[in-house]
């Protein structure tokens, strides 16, 4: 039987391995199994050691450490995006890692579920009277079912507003502002609340909902991030040339004015950012952004969310990241869109 020291050591090794895999995916590169020879030989045994111990000794410290693993959703998206072209051994290995993480998270969730008593439909962090009262307001108004899960016509934008209101009233820390709600409502990586923009029209539609929580100042949620811009590394002249190339190529709306395009670089006369409508699909936007800004701009996916729209909606950071991975696995990645690649090269090289 596994002792506590072995369980802790196994958890440290498993956590380091899983986080490194996730980090490699986030960087936009392909996963090379040769970099993880020892980990791939041992991670299933590590997971077995951890579960073997906590099933008989539910140590709260170890259970808390398991929850810091987080969701394997990013790996899942990466695996599924590249399913058709990914080597079978890589696909199988990722599947096993994802299953192991889900098994560990599932044990902790089941353990806490049994310990919550009458608040069993709420996640552990909300399994107490004050939180239940706040959720019940949304239940009574018809936004949530009696098990606190969203009803069929309750969309993610409505859930974000509910989460914001309850989080403010429960004084949640910035670190947990969204995560507990996302866990309870099974919000996937693509729709994470932190990167989900809410339009003015959606706020107007939610007036009835916001009246359920009159104590909350929703202006903090409505305030846009006006300080997010692309850095014009090569000066305004190159930005204007970039505008002309994208407009002439049909990649941005023909009605886009040069000053509007300059605004996403904080170079407009008004100094107010106006998102640019991208006319092609999100995969081509991802290809363009990576080739144009990845070397000169930090947080370029966040800037893309703030500075571009597709059919009036901000692109999703997570789907851009996973989309890039899928593109990079394709044999035609380097020639996927030669015109966009040439536009990016002209911007960066003059």
C-alpha positions as semicolon CSV with decimal commas, in nm:
position;residue;x (nm);y (nm);z (nm)
1;X;0,000;0,000;0,000
2;X;0,123;0,348;-0,087
3;X;0,232;0,564;0,207
4;X;0,185;0,940;0,233
5;X;0,540;1,027;0,130
6;X;0,510;0,820;-0,188
7;X;0,172;0,976;-0,268
8;X;0,305;1,330;-0,224
9;X;0,615;1,261;-0,434
10;X;0,401;1,102;-0,707
11;X;0,170;1,404;-0,708
12;X;0,463;1,645;-0,741
13;X;0,601;1,449;-1,038
14;X;0,260;1,410;-1,204
15;X;0,178;1,779;-1,159
16;X;0,510;1,889;-1,306
17;X;0,465;1,658;-1,607
18;X;0,104;1,764;-1,675
19;X;0,179;2,136;-1,639
20;X;0,478;2,111;-1,874
21;X;0,269;1,935;-2,137
22;X;0,002;2,204;-2,110
23;X;0,264;2,478;-2,126
24;X;0,414;2,330;-2,444
25;X;0,070;2,333;-2,606
26;X;0,011;2,694;-2,498
27;X;0,339;2,800;-2,663
28;X;0,202;2,686;-2,996
29;X;0,447;2,407;-3,068
30;X;0,388;2,040;-3,135
31;X;0,439;1,790;-2,854
32;X;0,745;1,565;-2,891
33;X;0,714;1,243;-2,693
34;X;1,091;1,199;-2,692
35;X;1,105;1,490;-2,445
36;X;0,897;1,291;-2,194
37;X;1,039;0,939;-2,204
38;X;1,065;0,890;-1,825
39;X;0,734;1,063;-1,753
40;X;0,542;0,854;-2,007
41;X;0,679;0,537;-1,853
42;X;0,575;0,638;-1,500
43;X;0,278;0,879;-1,499
44;X;0,012;0,606;-1,478
45;X;0,188;0,457;-1,177
46;X;0,208;0,805;-1,018
47;X;-0,168;0,850;-1,063
48;X;-0,229;0,502;-0,920
49;X;-0,011;0,583;-0,616
50;X;-0,203;0,905;-0,549
51;X;-0,546;0,744;-0,580
52;X;-0,436;0,438;-0,385
53;X;-0,347;0,658;-0,090
54;X;-0,631;0,913;-0,083
55;X;-0,903;0,648;-0,122
56;X;-0,814;0,522;0,223
57;X;-0,658;0,840;0,363
58;X;-0,843;1,148;0,227
59;X;-0,575;1,392;0,339
60;X;-0,719;1,744;0,286
61;X;-0,377;1,886;0,191
62;X;-0,325;1,626;-0,082
63;X;-0,685;1,668;-0,203
64;X;-0,630;2,044;-0,231
65;X;-0,308;1,987;-0,425
66;X;-0,490;1,759;-0,670
67;X;-0,735;2,039;-0,747
68;X;-0,444;2,263;-0,854
69;X;-0,388;2,032;-1,151
70;X;-0,674;2,208;-1,324
71;X;-0,868;2,090;-1,626
72;X;-0,710;1,895;-1,914
73;X;-0,939;2,077;-2,160
74;X;-0,655;2,247;-2,347
75;X;-0,486;1,910;-2,407
76;X;-0,821;1,764;-2,510
77;X;-0,878;2,041;-2,765
78;X;-0,524;2,001;-2,898
79;X;-0,568;1,624;-2,930
80;X;-0,902;1,645;-3,109
81;X;-0,794;1,928;-3,341
82;X;-0,501;1,719;-3,462
83;X;-0,668;1,379;-3,452
84;X;-0,653;1,317;-3,827
85;X;-0,285;1,401;-3,869
86;X;-0,133;1,338;-3,525
87;X;0,087;1,027;-3,484
88;X;-0,118;0,751;-3,320
89;X;0,131;0,707;-3,035
90;X;0,106;1,079;-2,950
91;X;-0,274;1,066;-2,962
92;X;-0,286;0,757;-2,738
93;X;-0,038;0,903;-2,489
94;X;-0,234;1,228;-2,459
95;X;-0,557;1,032;-2,413
96;X;-0,405;0,841;-2,122
97;X;-0,275;1,160;-1,959
98;X;-0,617;1,324;-1,994
99;X;-0,787;1,016;-1,847
100;X;-0,547;1,014;-1,552
101;X;-0,611;1,383;-1,477
102;X;-0,987;1,329;-1,504
103;X;-0,965;1,031;-1,267
104;X;-0,781;1,235;-1,004
105;X;-1,015;1,534;-1,037
106;X;-1,316;1,305;-1,039
107;X;-1,216;1,141;-0,711
108;X;-1,180;1,477;-0,537
109;X;-1,513;1,596;-0,677
110;X;-1,693;1,280;-0,562
111;X;-1,536;1,304;-0,216
112;X;-1,646;1,664;-0,166
113;X;-1,989;1,591;-0,313
114;X;-2,058;1,333;-0,041
115;X;-1,933;1,573;0,228
116;X;-2,158;1,864;0,130
117;X;-2,486;1,728;0,260
118;X;-2,788;1,944;0,168
119;X;-2,575;2,164;-0,057
120;X;-2,468;1,871;-0,274
121;X;-2,573;2,045;-0,598
122;X;-2,327;2,329;-0,535
123;X;-1,951;2,297;-0,576
124;X;-1,760;2,278;-0,250
125;X;-1,666;2,647;-0,255
126;X;-2,036;2,746;-0,257
127;X;-2,174;2,472;-0,033
128;X;-2,300;2,700;0,243
129;X;-2,611;2,902;0,324
130;X;-2,508;3,253;0,214
131;X;-2,401;3,133;-0,131
132;X;-2,709;2,914;-0,175
133;X;-2,936;3,213;-0,104
134;X;-2,770;3,412;-0,383
135;X;-2,795;3,127;-0,633
136;X;-3,160;3,080;-0,538
137;X;-3,239;3,428;-0,669
138;X;-3,140;3,307;-1,018
139;X;-3,333;2,982;-0,963
140;X;-3,652;3,169;-0,867
141;X;-3,621;3,394;-1,174
142;X;-3,590;3,093;-1,404
143;X;-3,228;3,128;-1,513
144;X;-3,108;2,822;-1,320
145;X;-3,276;2,489;-1,248
146;X;-3,328;2,365;-0,893
147;X;-2,993;2,184;-0,910
148;X;-2,831;2,524;-0,987
149;X;-2,740;2,420;-1,341
150;X;-2,833;2,655;-1,629
151;X;-3,164;2,599;-1,801
152;X;-3,164;2,527;-2,174
153;X;-3,215;2,889;-2,283
154;X;-2,960;3,037;-2,040
155;X;-2,649;3,122;-2,240
156;X;-2,289;3,171;-2,125
157;X;-2,325;3,551;-2,129
158;X;-2,611;3,529;-1,879
159;X;-2,408;3,290;-1,666
160;X;-2,115;3,531;-1,662
161;X;-2,339;3,811;-1,532
162;X;-2,481;3,582;-1,261
163;X;-2,129;3,474;-1,167
164;X;-2,009;3,834;-1,148
165;X;-2,297;3,934;-0,919
166;X;-2,259;3,641;-0,681
167;X;-1,880;3,670;-0,681
168;X;-1,901;4,038;-0,586
169;X;-2,144;3,969;-0,300
170;X;-1,935;3,679;-0,169
171;X;-1,616;3,891;-0,200
172;X;-1,431;3,631;-0,404
173;X;-1,064;3,698;-0,464
174;X;-0,948;3,790;-0,815
175;X;-0,788;3,446;-0,846
176;X;-1,125;3,273;-0,798
177;X;-1,346;3,536;-0,959
178;X;-1,461;3,295;-1,231
179;X;-1,303;2,954;-1,170
180;X;-1,553;2,817;-0,915
181;X;-1,848;2,907;-1,139
182;X;-1,681;2,759;-1,446
183;X;-1,625;2,438;-1,257
184;X;-1,985;2,417;-1,134
185;X;-2,139;2,492;-1,474
186;X;-1,885;2,287;-1,671
187;X;-1,780;2,585;-1,881
188;X;-1,535;2,470;-2,145
189;X;-1,202;2,633;-2,219
190;X;-1,333;2,812;-2,527
191;X;-1,599;2,998;-2,326
192;X;-1,395;3,088;-2,017
193;X;-1,559;3,388;-1,849
194;X;-1,234;3,583;-1,819
195;X;-1,205;3,604;-2,199
196;X;-1,577;3,618;-2,285
197;X;-1,676;3,969;-2,398
198;X;-2,028;4,094;-2,330
199;X;-2,168;4,341;-2,581
200;X;-2,377;4,646;-2,496
201;X;-2,677;4,473;-2,654
202;X;-2,636;4,172;-2,427
203;X;-2,619;4,399;-2,122
204;X;-2,940;4,571;-2,223
205;X;-3,106;4,235;-2,262
206;X;-2,988;4,140;-1,910
207;X;-3,150;4,435;-1,727
208;X;-3,408;4,208;-1,562
209;X;-3,134;3,971;-1,449
210;X;-2,920;4,247;-1,299
211;X;-3,217;4,372;-1,097
212;X;-3,202;4,043;-0,905
213;X;-2,880;4,171;-0,748
214;X;-2,942;4,543;-0,680
215;X;-2,650;4,558;-0,434
216;X;-2,400;4,496;-0,717
217;X;-2,230;4,765;-0,923
218;X;-2,224;4,611;-1,270
219;X;-2,033;4,902;-1,421
220;X;-1,708;4,720;-1,339
221;X;-1,813;4,434;-1,562
222;X;-1,935;4,663;-1,839
223;X;-1,620;4,874;-1,856
224;X;-1,418;4,772;-2,164
225;X;-1,044;4,717;-2,160
226;X;-0,945;5,033;-2,345
227;X;-0,576;4,992;-2,272
228;X;-0,523;4,686;-2,493
229;X;-0,343;4,770;-2,819
230;X;-0,096;4,612;-3,057
231;X;0,251;4,762;-3,029
232;X;0,345;4,945;-3,353
233;X;0,704;4,817;-3,340
234;X;0,796;4,948;-3,685
235;X;0,615;5,283;-3,672
236;X;0,293;5,422;-3,822
237;X;0,411;5,393;-4,184
238;X;0,424;5,014;-4,169
239;X;0,084;5,008;-3,997
240;X;-0,071;5,206;-4,283
241;X;0,085;4,970;-4,538
242;X;-0,052;4,675;-4,339
243;X;-0,399;4,832;-4,348
244;X;-0,384;4,874;-4,726
245;X;-0,266;4,517;-4,783
246;X;-0,538;4,362;-4,563
247;X;-0,811;4,584;-4,707
248;X;-0,708;4,523;-5,069
249;X;-0,684;4,150;-4,999
250;X;-1,038;4,141;-4,862
251;X;-0,927;4,028;-4,518
252;X;-1,080;4,325;-4,337
253;X;-1,405;4,506;-4,404
254;X;-1,378;4,741;-4,705
255;X;-1,557;5,006;-4,497
256;X;-1,275;5,010;-4,238
257;X;-1,121;5,356;-4,226
258;X;-0,748;5,395;-4,190
259;X;-0,792;5,581;-3,859
260;X;-1,000;5,292;-3,724
261;X;-0,724;5,048;-3,815
262;X;-0,463;5,277;-3,660
263;X;-0,671;5,278;-3,340
264;X;-0,586;4,915;-3,260
265;X;-0,221;5,031;-3,243
266;X;-0,314;5,335;-3,030
267;X;-0,219;5,560;-3,325
268;X;-0,559;5,707;-3,412
269;X;-0,648;6,072;-3,377
270;X;-0,921;5,995;-3,123
271;X;-0,704;5,754;-2,917
272;X;-1,016;5,535;-2,879
273;X;-0,978;5,177;-2,996
274;X;-1,235;5,056;-3,250
275;X;-1,221;4,680;-3,320
276;X;-1,160;4,586;-3,683
277;X;-1,401;4,344;-3,852
278;X;-1,213;4,045;-3,997
279;X;-1,387;3,917;-4,310
280;X;-1,219;3,576;-4,340
281;X;-1,258;3,295;-4,085
282;X;-1,095;3,264;-3,743
283;X;-0,837;3,012;-3,861
284;X;-0,699;3,263;-4,113
285;X;-0,701;3,537;-3,848
286;X;-0,501;3,305;-3,621
287;X;-0,252;3,238;-3,900
288;X;-0,215;3,610;-3,970
289;X;-0,175;3,715;-3,605
290;X;0,086;3,450;-3,527
291;X;0,300;3,533;-3,831
292;X;0,264;3,909;-3,786
293;X;0,282;3,975;-3,412
294;X;0,413;3,672;-3,220
295;X;0,772;3,802;-3,219
296;X;0,697;4,166;-3,136
297;X;0,389;4,161;-2,911
298;X;0,333;3,992;-2,579
299;X;-0,020;3,864;-2,510
300;X;-0,099;3,882;-2,880
301;X;-0,405;3,652;-2,842
302;X;-0,554;3,884;-2,579
303;X;-0,487;4,181;-2,805
304;X;-0,654;3,998;-3,093
305;X;-0,966;3,948;-2,881
306;X;-0,980;4,319;-2,803
307;X;-0,888;4,451;-3,148
308;X;-1,068;4,224;-3,397
309;X;-1,420;4,091;-3,445
310;X;-1,559;3,817;-3,669
311;X;-1,924;3,858;-3,759
312;X;-1,948;4,115;-3,481
313;X;-1,807;3,890;-3,206
314;X;-1,463;3,881;-3,048
315;X;-1,261;3,569;-3,137
316;X;-1,200;3,314;-2,859
317;X;-0,847;3,291;-2,723
318;X;-0,858;2,918;-2,651
319;X;-0,992;2,825;-2,994
320;X;-0,724;3,043;-3,156
321;X;-0,454;2,861;-2,957
322;X;-0,590;2,515;-3,041
323;X;-0,654;2,625;-3,400
324;X;-0,291;2,727;-3,440
325;X;-0,178;2,387;-3,310
326;X;-0,399;2,215;-3,565
327;X;-0,257;2,433;-3,843
328;X;0,102;2,363;-3,740
329;X;0,037;1,989;-3,762
330;X;-0,076;2,021;-4,123
331;X;0,167;1,937;-4,402
332;X;0,065;2,256;-4,585
333;X;0,114;2,487;-4,284
334;X;0,389;2,694;-4,450
335;X;0,173;2,749;-4,760
336;X;-0,169;2,763;-4,590
337;X;-0,227;3,124;-4,706
338;X;0,068;3,261;-4,899
339;X;-0,089;3,605;-4,941
340;X;-0,135;3,649;-4,564
341;X;0,215;3,518;-4,501
342;X;0,354;3,770;-4,752
343;X;0,159;4,053;-4,587
344;X;0,301;3,954;-4,248
345;X;0,653;3,937;-4,389
346;X;0,623;4,281;-4,549
347;X;0,508;4,426;-4,217
348;X;0,795;4,270;-4,023
349;X;1,071;4,309;-4,280
350;X;0,968;4,616;-4,479
